[in-house]
Amino acid sequence: MPLRALLDQRVSGLCEDEVQSKVSFQWEALTAPFELQPGDETAGYSWWTMPPGVRSYNAEEYIGFDESATMVMSKLYPDDTACAFDIILGHSQGAILTAALLSIKPELQSTSNAPLGYILNGVAWPNPYQSNLTSLAQQKSDDSGKVPRLAFVMGKNDSINPIESAMQVHEAYGRAAFDVSIVHHEGGHSVPLGRDEDSVRALEELVDWIMEIARERAQILNSDS
């Protein structure tokens, strides 16, 4: 994965005075619970199912969403108390799932015991949870901690989830005073692959964003030690 390789390279180049010993990354991937083609594991998996022809950004219901939400939250809080992850990266349906969870799970809306940041690649409007997103701006901020950062990775030629739909999500969280930013690239739906100058530039921006969070976590660990 080019993002992981670039991040490892950046960490290895840190100076000792940049708390190198405190900055490291461990990656873990979740497999969605629903087979795209039941009985054929090679076809891939999804976080929910929908009727033929329906897309996540116009669906009235995500069938199986509750099961997926429970799986993700159980992984975030394995002992029901402390959050086990600092950054969450969601792609496509995974990004939509993340956007929806942020709108319905108050514990994720502050970094006091939750991930510090979320990367949403190829996200689209989580239509069944639109009222939750649109109401976030009216809700009072949680005074117990700062809000998380959200990095939206948007391919200008994304033919799967329209970039306009991703902008809806970005604007909703911006109005709710989340720390939002956008990494644009000229590619499509996938995470930038680093195969051209524009893609490398996008990856570098994303790594900069991740490293800011890593340093923030390292400072927290230093203050606690």
C-alpha positions as CSV (number, residue, x, y, z in Angstrom):
1,M,0.0,0.0,0.0
2,P,1.7,3.2,-1.1
3,L,0.3,5.2,1.8
4,R,1.7,2.8,4.3
5,A,5.1,2.7,2.6
6,L,5.3,6.5,2.5
7,L,4.2,6.8,6.1
8,D,6.9,4.3,7.2
9,Q,9.5,6.3,5.3
10,R,8.4,9.5,7.0
11,V,8.6,7.9,10.5
12,S,12.0,6.4,9.9
13,G,13.3,9.9,9.0
14,L,12.2,11.5,12.3
15,C,14.8,13.1,14.6
16,E,15.1,12.0,18.2
17,D,13.8,15.3,19.4
18,E,10.6,14.7,17.5
19,V,9.7,11.9,19.9
20,Q,10.6,9.2,17.4
21,S,10.3,6.5,20.0
22,K,6.7,7.5,20.6
23,V,5.6,7.6,16.9
24,S,4.8,4.3,15.3
25,F,2.0,2.7,13.4
26,Q,0.2,-0.6,13.5
27,W,-2.4,-1.3,10.9
28,E,-5.5,-3.5,11.2
29,A,-8.2,-4.1,8.6
30,L,-11.7,-5.2,9.3
31,T,-13.7,-7.5,6.9
32,A,-17.3,-6.4,6.3
33,P,-19.8,-9.1,7.3
34,F,-21.9,-9.5,4.1
35,E,-20.7,-11.3,1.0
36,L,-21.3,-9.4,-2.2
37,Q,-22.2,-12.7,-3.8
38,P,-23.4,-15.2,-1.1
39,G,-21.3,-18.3,-1.2
40,D,-18.4,-16.7,-3.1
41,E,-15.8,-15.2,-0.8
42,T,-13.7,-14.0,-3.7
43,A,-16.3,-11.5,-4.8
44,G,-15.7,-9.3,-1.8
45,Y,-17.8,-8.1,1.1
46,S,-20.1,-5.2,2.0
47,W,-21.1,-3.4,5.2
48,W,-24.8,-3.5,4.3
49,T,-27.0,-4.7,1.5
50,M,-29.5,-2.7,-0.7
51,P,-32.0,-3.5,-3.4
52,P,-30.7,-3.7,-7.0
53,G,-30.1,-0.3,-8.5
54,V,-30.1,1.6,-5.2
55,R,-27.0,3.5,-4.1
56,S,-25.8,4.3,-0.6
57,Y,-26.4,8.0,-1.2
58,N,-30.1,7.6,-2.1
59,A,-31.0,4.5,-0.1
60,E,-33.8,4.7,2.4
61,E,-32.2,1.9,4.5
62,Y,-28.9,0.1,4.9
63,I,-29.9,-3.5,5.5
64,G,-27.5,-4.9,8.1
65,F,-26.1,-1.6,9.2
66,D,-26.7,-2.3,12.9
67,E,-24.6,-5.5,12.7
68,S,-21.7,-3.7,11.0
69,A,-22.0,-0.8,13.5
70,T,-21.8,-3.2,16.4
71,M,-18.7,-4.9,14.9
72,V,-16.9,-1.6,14.4
73,M,-17.7,-0.2,17.8
74,S,-16.7,-3.5,19.5
75,K,-13.3,-3.3,17.7
76,L,-12.9,0.4,18.8
77,Y,-13.7,-0.4,22.4
78,P,-12.7,-4.0,23.0
79,D,-13.0,-3.8,26.7
80,D,-16.0,-1.4,26.7
81,T,-13.9,1.4,28.1
82,A,-10.7,2.6,26.4
83,C,-10.6,3.3,22.7
84,A,-8.0,1.1,20.9
85,F,-7.3,3.2,17.8
86,D,-6.1,6.7,17.1
87,I,-7.0,7.0,13.4
88,I,-9.7,5.3,11.3
89,L,-9.5,5.0,7.5
90,G,-12.7,4.1,5.7
91,H,-13.0,3.6,1.9
92,S,-16.2,3.8,-0.1
93,Q,-18.9,2.0,2.0
94,G,-16.4,1.9,4.9
95,A,-16.1,5.7,4.7
96,I,-19.9,6.1,4.5
97,L,-20.2,3.8,7.6
98,T,-17.7,5.9,9.4
99,A,-19.6,9.1,8.5
100,A,-22.8,7.7,9.8
101,L,-21.3,6.4,13.0
102,L,-19.8,9.8,13.8
103,S,-23.3,11.3,13.5
104,I,-25.1,8.8,15.8
105,K,-22.4,7.9,18.3
106,P,-21.8,10.8,20.8
107,E,-18.7,9.1,22.2
108,L,-17.0,9.5,18.8
109,Q,-17.7,13.2,18.6
110,S,-15.0,14.1,21.1
111,T,-11.4,12.9,21.2
112,S,-11.4,12.4,25.0
113,N,-11.8,8.6,24.5
114,A,-12.1,8.1,20.8
115,P,-10.0,8.2,17.6
116,L,-8.2,11.5,17.0
117,G,-8.9,11.5,13.3
118,Y,-10.8,9.8,10.5
119,I,-9.8,9.5,6.8
120,L,-12.8,9.2,4.5
121,N,-11.8,8.1,1.0
122,G,-14.5,8.1,-1.6
123,V,-17.3,8.8,0.9
124,A,-20.9,9.6,-0.1
125,W,-23.9,11.0,1.7
126,P,-25.2,8.4,4.2
127,N,-28.8,9.0,3.2
128,P,-30.6,7.0,5.9
129,Y,-28.8,9.1,8.6
130,Q,-29.2,12.5,6.9
131,S,-31.2,13.9,9.8
132,N,-28.4,13.0,12.2
133,L,-25.8,14.7,10.1
134,T,-27.9,17.8,9.4
135,S,-28.7,18.2,13.1
136,L,-25.1,18.0,14.3
137,A,-24.6,21.8,13.7
138,Q,-27.4,22.5,16.2
139,Q,-26.0,20.3,18.9
140,K,-23.8,21.7,21.6
141,S,-20.2,20.8,21.5
142,D,-18.9,18.3,24.0
143,D,-16.8,20.3,26.5
144,S,-15.0,17.2,27.8
145,G,-12.6,17.1,24.8
146,K,-11.7,18.5,21.4
147,V,-13.5,17.4,18.3
148,P,-11.8,14.9,16.0
149,R,-10.2,15.7,12.6
150,L,-11.7,14.5,9.4
151,A,-9.7,14.2,6.2
152,F,-11.8,13.8,3.0
153,V,-9.9,12.2,0.1
154,M,-11.8,13.0,-3.1
155,G,-11.0,11.9,-6.6
156,K,-12.1,14.4,-9.2
157,N,-12.9,11.5,-11.6
158,D,-14.7,9.3,-9.0
159,S,-17.5,7.6,-11.0
160,I,-18.7,5.4,-8.1
161,N,-19.6,8.0,-5.5
162,P,-20.0,11.5,-6.9
163,I,-17.7,14.1,-5.5
164,E,-20.7,16.4,-4.9
165,S,-22.0,13.8,-2.4
166,A,-18.7,13.7,-0.6
167,M,-18.9,17.5,-0.4
168,Q,-22.3,17.2,1.3
169,V,-20.7,15.2,4.1
170,H,-17.7,17.5,4.4
171,E,-20.0,20.6,4.6
172,A,-22.2,18.9,7.3
173,Y,-19.3,18.2,9.5
174,G,-17.8,21.6,8.8
175,R,-21.0,23.3,10.0
176,A,-20.8,21.1,13.1
177,A,-17.4,22.6,13.8
178,F,-15.4,19.4,13.2
179,D,-11.8,19.9,12.1
180,V,-12.3,19.1,8.4
181,S,-9.9,19.2,5.5
182,I,-9.9,17.9,1.9
183,V,-7.2,16.1,-0.1
184,H,-8.1,16.4,-3.8
185,H,-6.6,14.3,-6.6
186,E,-7.1,13.8,-10.3
187,G,-7.9,10.1,-9.9
188,G,-11.0,8.1,-9.4
189,H,-12.6,6.2,-6.5
190,S,-9.5,4.4,-5.1
191,V,-7.0,5.7,-2.6
192,P,-4.2,7.5,-4.5
193,L,-1.7,5.0,-5.7
194,G,1.4,7.2,-6.1
195,R,1.8,6.4,-9.8
196,D,2.0,10.0,-11.0
197,E,3.0,13.4,-9.7
198,D,-0.5,14.4,-8.7
199,S,-1.1,11.1,-6.8
200,V,2.2,11.4,-5.0
201,R,1.3,15.0,-4.0
202,A,-2.0,13.8,-2.6
203,L,-0.4,11.0,-0.6
204,E,2.2,13.5,0.8
205,E,-0.7,15.7,2.0
206,L,-2.4,12.8,3.6
207,V,0.8,11.7,5.3
208,D,1.3,15.2,6.6
209,W,-2.2,15.1,8.1
210,I,-1.5,11.7,9.7
211,M,1.8,12.8,11.2
212,E,0.2,15.8,12.9
213,I,-2.1,13.4,14.7
214,A,0.8,11.0,15.5
215,R,2.8,13.9,17.1
216,E,-0.3,14.9,19.0
217,R,-0.7,11.4,20.4
218,A,3.0,11.3,21.2
219,Q,2.7,14.5,23.2
220,I,-0.2,13.0,25.1
221,L,1.8,9.9,25.9
222,N,4.8,12.0,27.0
223,S,2.6,14.1,29.3
224,D,1.2,10.9,30.9
225,S,4.5,9.3,31.5
